Amino acid sequence: MSLYLYKCQDCGQEFEEIVSIKCCDTYKAPCVYCSSQNTKRQIVKTEFVLKGSGWARDNYGLKEVKNEKT
């Protein structure tokens, strides 16, 4: 299940809808405010952030490995 943001083209209201991943990309959720079928899925910025060391942001895999032998 995925959470999508929709905007009604008739009343202008925005609402969220949980849609099955199995559902096709052309699915249009009916407006929860005016029941119109004239809705459009919106593209939104996510707040997903990778934290900690070892991610592409800090060049993971490109760092030199230090051999510490005692």
N, CA, C, O and CB atoms as a CASP TS submission, in Angstrom:
PFRMAT TS
TARGET T0000
AUTHOR 0000-0000-0000
METHOD Language model
MODEL 1
PARENT N/A
ATOM      1  N   MET     1       0.847  -1.181   0.000  1.00  0.00           N
ATOM      2  CA  MET     1       0.000   0.000   0.000  1.00  0.00           C
ATOM      3  C   MET     1       0.892   1.244   0.000  1.00  0.00           C
ATOM      4  O   MET     1       1.912   1.304   0.688  1.00  0.00           O
ATOM      5  CB  MET     1      -0.964  -0.002   1.229  1.00  0.00           C
ATOM      6  N   SER     2       0.484   2.209  -0.776  1.00  0.00           N
ATOM      7  CA  SER     2       1.230   3.463  -0.868  1.00  0.00           C
ATOM      8  C   SER     2       0.294   4.630  -0.607  1.00  0.00           C
ATOM      9  O   SER     2      -0.898   4.564  -0.907  1.00  0.00           O
ATOM     10  CB  SER     2       1.906   3.607  -2.253  1.00  0.00           C
ATOM     11  N   LEU     3       0.838   5.688  -0.050  1.00  0.00           N
ATOM     12  CA  LEU     3       0.072   6.892   0.237  1.00  0.00           C
ATOM     13  C   LEU     3       0.335   7.906  -0.865  1.00  0.00           C
ATOM     14  O   LEU     3       1.483   8.277  -1.108  1.00  0.00           O
ATOM     15  CB  LEU     3       0.436   7.477   1.633  1.00  0.00           C
ATOM     16  N   TYR     4      -0.725   8.356  -1.534  1.00  0.00           N
ATOM     17  CA  TYR     4      -0.608   9.324  -2.617  1.00  0.00           C
ATOM     18  C   TYR     4      -1.386  10.582  -2.278  1.00  0.00           C
ATOM     19  O   TYR     4      -2.381  10.536  -1.556  1.00  0.00           O
ATOM     20  CB  TYR     4      -1.105   8.726  -3.939  1.00  0.00           C
ATOM     21  N   LEU     5      -0.920  11.710  -2.808  1.00  0.00           N
ATOM     22  CA  LEU     5      -1.611  12.982  -2.659  1.00  0.00           C
ATOM     23  C   LEU     5      -2.335  13.271  -3.964  1.00  0.00           C
ATOM     24  O   LEU     5      -1.737  13.223  -5.039  1.00  0.00           O
ATOM     25  CB  LEU     5      -0.619  14.135  -2.289  1.00  0.00           C
ATOM     26  N   TYR     6      -3.631  13.574  -3.866  1.00  0.00           N
ATOM     27  CA  TYR     6      -4.452  13.897  -5.026  1.00  0.00           C
ATOM     28  C   TYR     6      -4.979  15.315  -4.897  1.00  0.00           C
ATOM     29  O   TYR     6      -5.122  15.843  -3.794  1.00  0.00           O
ATOM     30  CB  TYR     6      -5.616  12.896  -5.176  1.00  0.00           C
ATOM     31  N   LYS     7      -5.268  15.926  -6.046  1.00  0.00           N
ATOM     32  CA  LYS     7      -5.902  17.244  -6.063  1.00  0.00           C
ATOM     33  C   LYS     7      -7.117  17.158  -6.976  1.00  0.00           C
ATOM     34  O   LYS     7      -7.027  16.685  -8.109  1.00  0.00           O
ATOM     35  CB  LYS     7      -4.904  18.366  -6.543  1.00  0.00           C
ATOM     36  N   CYS     8      -8.251  17.619  -6.468  1.00  0.00           N
ATOM     37  CA  CYS     8      -9.478  17.627  -7.242  1.00  0.00           C
ATOM     38  C   CYS     8      -9.436  18.797  -8.218  1.00  0.00           C
ATOM     39  O   CYS     8      -9.175  19.933  -7.822  1.00  0.00           O
ATOM     40  CB  CYS     8     -10.721  17.716  -6.317  1.00  0.00           C
ATOM     41  N   GLN     9      -9.693  18.521  -9.486  1.00  0.00           N
ATOM     42  CA  GLN     9      -9.665  19.560 -10.511  1.00  0.00           C
ATOM     43  C   GLN     9     -10.952  20.397 -10.493  1.00  0.00           C
ATOM     44  O   GLN     9     -10.986  21.480 -11.078  1.00  0.00           O
ATOM     45  CB  GLN     9      -9.466  18.929 -11.896  1.00  0.00           C
ATOM     46  N   ASP    10     -12.014  19.907  -9.827  1.00  0.00           N
ATOM     47  CA  ASP    10     -13.279  20.637  -9.769  1.00  0.00           C
ATOM     48  C   ASP    10     -13.356  21.590  -8.577  1.00  0.00           C
ATOM     49  O   ASP    10     -13.673  22.768  -8.740  1.00  0.00           O
ATOM     50  CB  ASP    10     -14.431  19.661  -9.710  1.00  0.00           C
ATOM     51  N   CYS    11     -13.062  21.073  -7.369  1.00  0.00           N
ATOM     52  CA  CYS    11     -13.189  21.928  -6.175  1.00  0.00           C
ATOM     53  C   CYS    11     -11.854  22.463  -5.672  1.00  0.00           C
ATOM     54  O   CYS    11     -11.832  23.362  -4.831  1.00  0.00           O
ATOM     55  CB  CYS    11     -13.862  21.159  -5.064  1.00  0.00           C
ATOM     56  N   GLY    12     -10.729  21.922  -6.172  1.00  0.00           N
ATOM     57  CA  GLY    12      -9.408  22.425  -5.800  1.00  0.00           C
ATOM     58  C   GLY    12      -8.855  21.887  -4.493  1.00  0.00           C
ATOM     59  O   GLY    12      -7.760  22.277  -4.087  1.00  0.00           O
ATOM     60  N   GLN    13      -9.583  21.001  -3.823  1.00  0.00           N
ATOM     61  CA  GLN    13      -9.123  20.448  -2.549  1.00  0.00           C
ATOM     62  C   GLN    13      -8.063  19.378  -2.775  1.00  0.00           C
ATOM     63  O   GLN    13      -8.100  18.654  -3.769  1.00  0.00           O
ATOM     64  CB  GLN    13     -10.303  19.865  -1.757  1.00  0.00           C
ATOM     65  N   GLU    14      -7.114  19.287  -1.837  1.00  0.00           N
ATOM     66  CA  GLU    14      -6.107  18.237  -1.857  1.00  0.00           C
ATOM     67  C   GLU    14      -6.434  17.224  -0.765  1.00  0.00           C
ATOM     68  O   GLU    14      -6.893  17.590   0.317  1.00  0.00           O
ATOM     69  CB  GLU    14      -4.679  18.826  -1.665  1.00  0.00           C
ATOM     70  N   PHE    15      -6.192  15.949  -1.059  1.00  0.00           N
ATOM     71  CA  PHE    15      -6.458  14.894  -0.084  1.00  0.00           C
ATOM     72  C   PHE    15      -5.505  13.743  -0.326  1.00  0.00           C
ATOM     73  O   PHE    15      -4.955  13.599  -1.418  1.00  0.00           O
ATOM     74  CB  PHE    15      -7.926  14.411  -0.163  1.00  0.00           C
ATOM     75  N   GLU    16      -5.309  12.916   0.708  1.00  0.00           N
ATOM     76  CA  GLU    16      -4.437  11.751   0.624  1.00  0.00           C
ATOM     77  C   GLU    16      -5.277  10.496   0.472  1.00  0.00           C
ATOM     78  O   GLU    16      -6.381  10.401   1.007  1.00  0.00           O
ATOM     79  CB  GLU    16      -3.530  11.649   1.867  1.00  0.00           C
ATOM     80  N   GLU    17      -4.742   9.543  -0.259  1.00  0.00           N
ATOM     81  CA  GLU    17      -5.449   8.282  -0.485  1.00  0.00           C
ATOM     82  C   GLU    17      -4.443   7.143  -0.416  1.00  0.00           C
ATOM     83  O   GLU    17      -3.366   7.232  -1.005  1.00  0.00           O
ATOM     84  CB  GLU    17      -6.195   8.286  -1.859  1.00  0.00           C
ATOM     85  N   ILE    18      -4.781   6.080   0.294  1.00  0.00           N
ATOM     86  CA  ILE    18      -3.938   4.886   0.336  1.00  0.00           C
ATOM     87  C   ILE    18      -4.380   3.984  -0.813  1.00  0.00           C
ATOM     88  O   ILE    18      -5.543   3.593  -0.903  1.00  0.00           O
ATOM     89  CB  ILE    18      -4.042   4.141   1.733  1.00  0.00           C
ATOM     90  N   VAL    19      -3.428   3.662  -1.691  1.00  0.00           N
ATOM     91  CA  VAL    19      -3.729   2.886  -2.897  1.00  0.00           C
ATOM     92  C   VAL    19      -2.838   1.650  -2.922  1.00  0.00           C
ATOM     93  O   VAL    19      -1.661   1.719  -2.569  1.00  0.00           O
ATOM     94  CB  VAL    19      -3.525   3.743  -4.188  1.00  0.00           C
ATOM     95  N   SER    20      -3.393   0.542  -3.332  1.00  0.00           N
ATOM     96  CA  SER    20      -2.644  -0.697  -3.451  1.00  0.00           C
ATOM     97  C   SER    20      -1.573  -0.567  -4.530  1.00  0.00           C
ATOM     98  O   SER    20      -1.797   0.069  -5.560  1.00  0.00           O
ATOM     99  CB  SER    20      -3.585  -1.868  -3.764  1.00  0.00           C
ATOM    100  N   ILE    21      -0.420  -1.165  -4.293  1.00  0.00           N
ATOM    101  CA  ILE    21       0.663  -1.143  -5.272  1.00  0.00           C
ATOM    102  C   ILE    21       0.233  -1.888  -6.532  1.00  0.00           C
ATOM    103  O   ILE    21       0.693  -1.564  -7.626  1.00  0.00           O
ATOM    104  CB  ILE    21       1.952  -1.769  -4.684  1.00  0.00           C
ATOM    105  N   LYS    22      -0.639  -2.874  -6.392  1.00  0.00           N
ATOM    106  CA  LYS    22      -1.116  -3.643  -7.531  1.00  0.00           C
ATOM    107  C   LYS    22      -1.996  -2.817  -8.464  1.00  0.00           C
ATOM    108  O   LYS    22      -2.188  -3.176  -9.625  1.00  0.00           O
ATOM    109  CB  LYS    22      -1.879  -4.851  -7.050  1.00  0.00           C
ATOM    110  N   CYS    23      -2.523  -1.719  -7.956  1.00  0.00           N
ATOM    111  CA  CYS    23      -3.410  -0.874  -8.749  1.00  0.00           C
ATOM    112  C   CYS    23      -2.606  -0.166  -9.842  1.00  0.00           C
ATOM    113  O   CYS    23      -1.442   0.182  -9.641  1.00  0.00           O
ATOM    114  CB  CYS    23      -4.138   0.158  -7.848  1.00  0.00           C
ATOM    115  N   CYS    24      -3.223   0.038 -10.967  1.00  0.00           N
ATOM    116  CA  CYS    24      -2.503   0.648 -12.093  1.00  0.00           C
ATOM    117  C   CYS    24      -2.235   2.139 -11.846  1.00  0.00           C
ATOM    118  O   CYS    24      -2.857   2.751 -10.978  1.00  0.00           O
ATOM    119  CB  CYS    24      -3.306   0.468 -13.396  1.00  0.00           C
ATOM    120  N   ASP    25      -1.308   2.715 -12.613  1.00  0.00           N
ATOM    121  CA  ASP    25      -0.927   4.121 -12.469  1.00  0.00           C
ATOM    122  C   ASP    25      -2.021   5.077 -12.919  1.00  0.00           C
ATOM    123  O   ASP    25      -1.976   6.262 -12.591  1.00  0.00           O
ATOM    124  CB  ASP    25       0.330   4.394 -13.252  1.00  0.00           C
ATOM    125  N   THR    26      -2.991   4.587 -13.658  1.00  0.00           N
ATOM    126  CA  THR    26      -4.049   5.465 -14.142  1.00  0.00           C
ATOM    127  C   THR    26      -5.223   5.562 -13.171  1.00  0.00           C
ATOM    128  O   THR    26      -6.219   6.220 -13.473  1.00  0.00           O
ATOM    129  CB  THR    26      -4.539   4.981 -15.482  1.00  0.00           C
ATOM    130  N   TYR    27      -5.120   4.917 -12.012  1.00  0.00           N
ATOM    131  CA  TYR    27      -6.194   4.970 -11.010  1.00  0.00           C
ATOM    132  C   TYR    27      -6.393   6.397 -10.534  1.00  0.00           C
ATOM    133  O   TYR    27      -5.430   7.090 -10.206  1.00  0.00           O
ATOM    134  CB  TYR    27      -5.880   4.046  -9.811  1.00  0.00           C
ATOM    135  N   LYS    28      -7.638   6.830 -10.497  1.00  0.00           N
ATOM    136  CA  LYS    28      -7.976   8.154  -9.985  1.00  0.00           C
ATOM    137  C   LYS    28      -8.909   7.988  -8.800  1.00  0.00           C
ATOM    138  O   LYS    28     -10.010   7.454  -8.932  1.00  0.00           O
ATOM    139  CB  LYS    28      -8.627   9.042 -11.088  1.00  0.00           C
ATOM    140  N   ALA    29      -8.464   8.447  -7.649  1.00  0.00           N
ATOM    141  CA  ALA    29      -9.281   8.361  -6.448  1.00  0.00           C
ATOM    142  C   ALA    29     -10.388   9.410  -6.528  1.00  0.00           C
ATOM    143  O   ALA    29     -10.129  10.539  -6.946  1.00  0.00           O
ATOM    144  CB  ALA    29      -8.415   8.557  -5.167  1.00  0.00           C
ATOM    145  N   PRO    30     -11.607   9.066  -6.138  1.00  0.00           N
ATOM    146  CA  PRO    30     -12.665  10.075  -6.129  1.00  0.00           C
ATOM    147  C   PRO    30     -12.420  11.093  -5.021  1.00  0.00           C
ATOM    148  O   PRO    30     -11.901  10.757  -3.956  1.00  0.00           O
ATOM    149  CB  PRO    30     -14.045   9.412  -5.950  1.00  0.00           C
ATOM    150  N   CYS    31     -12.797  12.329  -5.284  1.00  0.00           N
ATOM    151  CA  CYS    31     -12.598  13.413  -4.306  1.00  0.00           C
ATOM    152  C   CYS    31     -13.415  13.134  -3.053  1.00  0.00           C
ATOM    153  O   CYS    31     -14.600  12.811  -3.133  1.00  0.00           O
ATOM    154  CB  CYS    31     -12.993  14.792  -4.913  1.00  0.00           C
ATOM    155  N   VAL    32     -12.776  13.261  -1.899  1.00  0.00           N
ATOM    156  CA  VAL    32     -13.463  13.012  -0.631  1.00  0.00           C
ATOM    157  C   VAL    32     -14.341  14.190  -0.222  1.00  0.00           C
ATOM    158  O   VAL    32     -15.146  14.071   0.702  1.00  0.00           O
ATOM    159  CB  VAL    32     -12.448  12.719   0.468  1.00  0.00           C
ATOM    160  N   TYR    33     -14.194  15.320  -0.897  1.00  0.00           N
ATOM    161  CA  TYR    33     -14.968  16.511  -0.565  1.00  0.00           C
ATOM    162  C   TYR    33     -16.213  16.658  -1.437  1.00  0.00           C
ATOM    163  O   TYR    33     -17.298  16.933  -0.923  1.00  0.00           O
ATOM    164  CB  TYR    33     -14.102  17.744  -0.703  1.00  0.00           C
ATOM    165  N   CYS    34     -16.064  16.473  -2.775  1.00  0.00           N
ATOM    166  CA  CYS    34     -17.198  16.685  -3.680  1.00  0.00           C
ATOM    167  C   CYS    34     -17.570  15.438  -4.491  1.00  0.00           C
ATOM    168  O   CYS    34     -18.483  15.493  -5.314  1.00  0.00           O
ATOM    169  CB  CYS    34     -16.885  17.820  -4.625  1.00  0.00           C
ATOM    170  N   SER    35     -16.872  14.314  -4.270  1.00  0.00           N
ATOM    171  CA  SER    35     -17.113  13.034  -4.940  1.00  0.00           C
ATOM    172  C   SER    35     -16.840  13.050  -6.442  1.00  0.00           C
ATOM    173  O   SER    35     -17.271  12.141  -7.151  1.00  0.00           O
ATOM    174  CB  SER    35     -18.522  12.616  -4.710  1.00  0.00           C
ATOM    175  N   SER    36     -16.146  14.044  -6.928  1.00  0.00           N
ATOM    176  CA  SER    36     -15.815  14.139  -8.343  1.00  0.00           C
ATOM    177  C   SER    36     -14.766  13.087  -8.708  1.00  0.00           C
ATOM    178  O   SER    36     -13.923  12.740  -7.881  1.00  0.00           O
ATOM    179  CB  SER    36     -15.307  15.556  -8.688  1.00  0.00           C
ATOM    180  N   GLN    37     -14.815  12.585  -9.929  1.00  0.00           N
ATOM    181  CA  GLN    37     -13.809  11.656 -10.432  1.00  0.00           C
ATOM    182  C   GLN    37     -12.687  12.396 -11.147  1.00  0.00           C
ATOM    183  O   GLN    37     -11.738  11.770 -11.619  1.00  0.00           O
ATOM    184  CB  GLN    37     -14.449  10.639 -11.372  1.00  0.00           C
ATOM    185  N   ASN    38     -12.784  13.714 -11.234  1.00  0.00           N
ATOM    186  CA  ASN    38     -11.806  14.539 -11.937  1.00  0.00           C
ATOM    187  C   ASN    38     -10.671  14.921 -10.983  1.00  0.00           C
ATOM    188  O   ASN    38     -10.557  16.079 -10.580  1.00  0.00           O
ATOM    189  CB  ASN    38     -12.480  15.811 -12.525  1.00  0.00           C
ATOM    190  N   THR    39      -9.831  13.943 -10.623  1.00  0.00           N
ATOM    191  CA  THR    39      -8.717  14.171  -9.700  1.00  0.00           C
ATOM    192  C   THR    39      -7.401  13.876 -10.400  1.00  0.00           C
ATOM    193  O   THR    39      -7.354  13.157 -11.398  1.00  0.00           O
ATOM    194  CB  THR    39      -8.861  13.299  -8.432  1.00  0.00           C
ATOM    195  N   LYS    40      -6.342  14.443  -9.859  1.00  0.00           N
ATOM    196  CA  LYS    40      -5.015  14.248 -10.432  1.00  0.00           C
ATOM    197  C   LYS    40      -4.031  13.964  -9.302  1.00  0.00           C
ATOM    198  O   LYS    40      -4.019  14.652  -8.282  1.00  0.00           O
ATOM    199  CB  LYS    40      -4.570  15.491 -11.261  1.00  0.00           C
ATOM    200  N   ARG    41      -3.204  12.936  -9.504  1.00  0.00           N
ATOM    201  CA  ARG    41      -2.194  12.589  -8.495  1.00  0.00           C
ATOM    202  C   ARG    41      -1.074  13.622  -8.547  1.00  0.00           C
ATOM    203  O   ARG    41      -0.607  13.985  -9.627  1.00  0.00           O
ATOM    204  CB  ARG    41      -1.630  11.145  -8.728  1.00  0.00           C
ATOM    205  N   GLN    42      -0.648  14.090  -7.391  1.00  0.00           N
ATOM    206  CA  GLN    42       0.374  15.113  -7.275  1.00  0.00           C
ATOM    207  C   GLN    42       1.745  14.495  -7.021  1.00  0.00           C
ATOM    208  O   GLN    42       1.849  13.418  -6.433  1.00  0.00           O
ATOM    209  CB  GLN    42       0.020  16.087  -6.160  1.00  0.00           C
ATOM    210  N   ILE    43       2.779  15.169  -7.459  1.00  0.00           N
ATOM    211  CA  ILE    43       4.149  14.759  -7.166  1.00  0.00           C
ATOM    212  C   ILE    43       4.601  15.580  -5.965  1.00  0.00           C
ATOM    213  O   ILE    43       4.539  16.809  -5.980  1.00  0.00           O
ATOM    214  CB  ILE    43       5.110  14.964  -8.411  1.00  0.00           C
ATOM    215  N   VAL    44       5.053  14.891  -4.934  1.00  0.00           N
ATOM    216  CA  VAL    44       5.462  15.585  -3.713  1.00  0.00           C
ATOM    217  C   VAL    44       6.876  15.194  -3.326  1.00  0.00           C
ATOM    218  O   VAL    44       7.344  14.101  -3.644  1.00  0.00           O
ATOM    219  CB  VAL    44       4.494  15.276  -2.563  1.00  0.00           C
ATOM    220  N   LYS    45       7.542  16.094  -2.642  1.00  0.00           N
ATOM    221  CA  LYS    45       8.879  15.831  -2.127  1.00  0.00           C
ATOM    222  C   LYS    45       8.755  14.975  -0.869  1.00  0.00           C
ATOM    223  O   LYS    45       7.934  15.261   0.002  1.00  0.00           O
ATOM    224  CB  LYS    45       9.642  17.161  -1.830  1.00  0.00           C
ATOM    225  N   THR    46       9.556  13.946  -0.777  1.00  0.00           N
ATOM    226  CA  THR    46       9.519  13.093   0.403  1.00  0.00           C
ATOM    227  C   THR    46      10.517  13.589   1.439  1.00  0.00           C
ATOM    228  O   THR    46      11.423  14.362   1.129  1.00  0.00           O
ATOM    229  CB  THR    46       9.815  11.631   0.028  1.00  0.00           C
ATOM    230  N   GLU    47      10.343  13.147   2.634  1.00  0.00           N
ATOM    231  CA  GLU    47      11.233  13.516   3.727  1.00  0.00           C
ATOM    232  C   GLU    47      12.174  12.370   4.070  1.00  0.00           C
ATOM    233  O   GLU    47      12.681  12.306   5.190  1.00  0.00           O
ATOM    234  CB  GLU    47      10.425  13.925   4.960  1.00  0.00           C
ATOM    235  N   PHE    48      12.416  11.466   3.131  1.00  0.00           N
ATOM    236  CA  PHE    48      13.269  10.312   3.351  1.00  0.00           C
ATOM    237  C   PHE    48      14.733  10.750   3.349  1.00  0.00           C
ATOM    238  O   PHE    48      15.210  11.321   2.368  1.00  0.00           O
ATOM    239  CB  PHE    48      13.018   9.231   2.274  1.00  0.00           C
ATOM    240  N   VAL    49      15.433  10.488   4.429  1.00  0.00           N
ATOM    241  CA  VAL    49      16.835  10.890   4.558  1.00  0.00           C
ATOM    242  C   VAL    49      17.642   9.696   5.061  1.00  0.00           C
ATOM    243  O   VAL    49      17.253   9.040   6.027  1.00  0.00           O
ATOM    244  CB  VAL    49      16.986  12.114   5.524  1.00  0.00           C
ATOM    245  N   LEU    50      18.750   9.422   4.413  1.00  0.00           N
ATOM    246  CA  LEU    50      19.650   8.377   4.878  1.00  0.00           C
ATOM    247  C   LEU    50      20.638   9.004   5.844  1.00  0.00           C
ATOM    248  O   LEU    50      21.347   9.948   5.494  1.00  0.00           O
ATOM    249  CB  LEU    50      20.384   7.685   3.690  1.00  0.00           C
ATOM    250  N   LYS    51      20.685   8.480   7.053  1.00  0.00           N
ATOM    251  CA  LYS    51      21.577   9.036   8.063  1.00  0.00           C
ATOM    252  C   LYS    51      22.648   8.022   8.429  1.00  0.00           C
ATOM    253  O   LYS    51      22.461   6.815   8.280  1.00  0.00           O
ATOM    254  CB  LYS    51      20.791   9.459   9.314  1.00  0.00           C
ATOM    255  N   GLY    52      23.743   8.523   8.896  1.00  0.00           N
ATOM    256  CA  GLY    52      24.827   7.654   9.315  1.00  0.00           C
ATOM    257  C   GLY    52      25.885   7.543   8.243  1.00  0.00           C
ATOM    258  O   GLY    52      25.713   8.042   7.131  1.00  0.00           O
ATOM    259  N   SER    53      26.964   6.897   8.575  1.00  0.00           N
ATOM    260  CA  SER    53      28.044   6.754   7.602  1.00  0.00           C
ATOM    261  C   SER    53      27.749   5.575   6.682  1.00  0.00           C
ATOM    262  O   SER    53      27.003   4.664   7.043  1.00  0.00           O
ATOM    263  CB  SER    53      29.410   6.564   8.314  1.00  0.00           C
ATOM    264  N   GLY    54      28.331   5.600   5.510  1.00  0.00           N
ATOM    265  CA  GLY    54      28.204   4.472   4.605  1.00  0.00           C
ATOM    266  C   GLY    54      27.169   4.636   3.523  1.00  0.00           C
ATOM    267  O   GLY    54      26.754   3.639   2.932  1.00  0.00           O
ATOM    268  N   TRP    55      26.733   5.843   3.235  1.00  0.00           N
ATOM    269  CA  TRP    55      25.758   6.054   2.178  1.00  0.00           C
ATOM    270  C   TRP    55      26.404   6.810   1.022  1.00  0.00           C
ATOM    271  O   TRP    55      27.498   7.355   1.170  1.00  0.00           O
ATOM    272  CB  TRP    55      24.532   6.821   2.711  1.00  0.00           C
ATOM    273  N   ALA    56      25.749   6.844  -0.102  1.00  0.00           N
ATOM    274  CA  ALA    56      26.286   7.478  -1.309  1.00  0.00           C
ATOM    275  C   ALA    56      26.614   8.956  -1.082  1.00  0.00           C
ATOM    276  O   ALA    56      27.500   9.504  -1.737  1.00  0.00           O
ATOM    277  CB  ALA    56      25.292   7.341  -2.459  1.00  0.00           C
ATOM    278  N   ARG    57      25.920   9.579  -0.183  1.00  0.00           N
ATOM    279  CA  ARG    57      26.140  10.994   0.084  1.00  0.00           C
ATOM    280  C   ARG    57      27.576  11.269   0.555  1.00  0.00           C
ATOM    281  O   ARG    57      28.140  12.319   0.249  1.00  0.00           O
ATOM    282  CB  ARG    57      25.142  11.487   1.129  1.00  0.00           C
ATOM    283  N   ASP    58      28.153  10.336   1.288  1.00  0.00           N
ATOM    284  CA  ASP    58      29.520  10.542   1.776  1.00  0.00           C
ATOM    285  C   ASP    58      30.523   9.640   1.053  1.00  0.00           C
ATOM    286  O   ASP    58      31.536   9.248   1.633  1.00  0.00           O
ATOM    287  CB  ASP    58      29.585  10.284   3.284  1.00  0.00           C
ATOM    288  N   ASN    59      30.245   9.313  -0.212  1.00  0.00           N
ATOM    289  CA  ASN    59      31.148   8.554  -1.087  1.00  0.00           C
ATOM    290  C   ASN    59      31.505   7.181  -0.546  1.00  0.00           C
ATOM    291  O   ASN    59      32.666   6.774  -0.597  1.00  0.00           O
ATOM    292  CB  ASN    59      32.407   9.331  -1.311  1.00  0.00           C
ATOM    293  N   TYR    60      30.527   6.473  -0.036  1.00  0.00           N
ATOM    294  CA  TYR    60      30.738   5.120   0.450  1.00  0.00           C
ATOM    295  C   TYR    60      31.296   4.259  -0.687  1.00  0.00           C
ATOM    296  O   TYR    60      30.792   4.321  -1.808  1.00  0.00           O
ATOM    297  CB  TYR    60      29.417   4.520   1.007  1.00  0.00           C
ATOM    298  N   GLY    61      32.275   3.499  -0.425  1.00  0.00           N
ATOM    299  CA  GLY    61      32.891   2.639  -1.421  1.00  0.00           C
ATOM    300  C   GLY    61      34.081   3.288  -2.108  1.00  0.00           C
ATOM    301  O   GLY    61      34.880   2.598  -2.741  1.00  0.00           O
ATOM    302  N   LEU    62      34.208   4.581  -1.995  1.00  0.00           N
ATOM    303  CA  LEU    62      35.324   5.285  -2.621  1.00  0.00           C
ATOM    304  C   LEU    62      36.418   5.632  -1.609  1.00  0.00           C
ATOM    305  O   LEU    62      37.493   6.109  -1.971  1.00  0.00           O
ATOM    306  CB  LEU    62      34.824   6.555  -3.300  1.00  0.00           C
ATOM    307  N   LYS    63      36.118   5.384  -0.347  1.00  0.00           N
ATOM    308  CA  LYS    63      37.087   5.705   0.692  1.00  0.00           C
ATOM    309  C   LYS    63      38.194   4.657   0.724  1.00  0.00           C
ATOM    310  O   LYS    63      37.970   3.487   0.415  1.00  0.00           O
ATOM    311  CB  LYS    63      36.399   5.800   2.064  1.00  0.00           C
ATOM    312  N   GLU    64      39.367   5.089   1.094  1.00  0.00           N
ATOM    313  CA  GLU    64      40.479   4.160   1.242  1.00  0.00           C
ATOM    314  C   GLU    64      40.320   3.402   2.548  1.00  0.00           C
ATOM    315  O   GLU    64      39.923   3.963   3.569  1.00  0.00           O
ATOM    316  CB  GLU    64      41.838   4.902   1.198  1.00  0.00           C
ATOM    317  N   VAL    65      40.629   2.143   2.495  1.00  0.00           N
ATOM    318  CA  VAL    65      40.531   1.309   3.685  1.00  0.00           C
ATOM    319  C   VAL    65      41.863   1.377   4.414  1.00  0.00           C
ATOM    320  O   VAL    65      42.920   1.145   3.827  1.00  0.00           O
ATOM    321  CB  VAL    65      40.156  -0.168   3.323  1.00  0.00           C
ATOM    322  N   LYS    66      41.798   1.697   5.695  1.00  0.00           N
ATOM    323  CA  LYS    66      43.014   1.794   6.508  1.00  0.00           C
ATOM    324  C   LYS    66      43.258   0.459   7.204  1.00  0.00           C
ATOM    325  O   LYS    66      42.382  -0.048   7.904  1.00  0.00           O
ATOM    326  CB  LYS    66      42.901   2.948   7.553  1.00  0.00           C
ATOM    327  N   ASN    67      44.397  -0.086   7.020  1.00  0.00           N
ATOM    328  CA  ASN    67      44.767  -1.324   7.682  1.00  0.00           C
ATOM    329  C   ASN    67      45.502  -0.989   8.973  1.00  0.00           C
ATOM    330  O   ASN    67      46.592  -0.418   8.962  1.00  0.00           O
ATOM    331  CB  ASN    67      45.640  -2.214   6.757  1.00  0.00           C
ATOM    332  N   GLU    68      44.885  -1.352  10.060  1.00  0.00           N
ATOM    333  CA  GLU    68      45.507  -1.095  11.356  1.00  0.00           C
ATOM    334  C   GLU    68      46.032  -2.414  11.911  1.00  0.00           C
ATOM    335  O   GLU    68      45.267  -3.258  12.377  1.00  0.00           O
ATOM    336  CB  GLU    68      44.497  -0.431  12.350  1.00  0.00           C
ATOM    337  N   LYS    69      47.363  -2.578  11.850  1.00  0.00           N
ATOM    338  CA  LYS    69      47.955  -3.787  12.409  1.00  0.00           C
ATOM    339  C   LYS    69      48.770  -3.405  13.626  1.00  0.00           C
ATOM    340  O   LYS    69      49.568  -2.468  13.596  1.00  0.00           O
ATOM    341  CB  LYS    69      48.832  -4.526  11.362  1.00  0.00           C
ATOM    342  N   THR    70      48.557  -4.134  14.675  1.00  0.00           N
ATOM    343  CA  THR    70      49.281  -3.832  15.918  1.00  0.00           C
ATOM    344  C   THR    70      50.328  -4.863  16.194  1.00  0.00           C
ATOM    345  O   THR    70      51.036  -4.771  17.197  1.00  0.00           O
ATOM    346  CB  THR    70      48.331  -3.745  17.094  1.00  0.00           C
TER
END
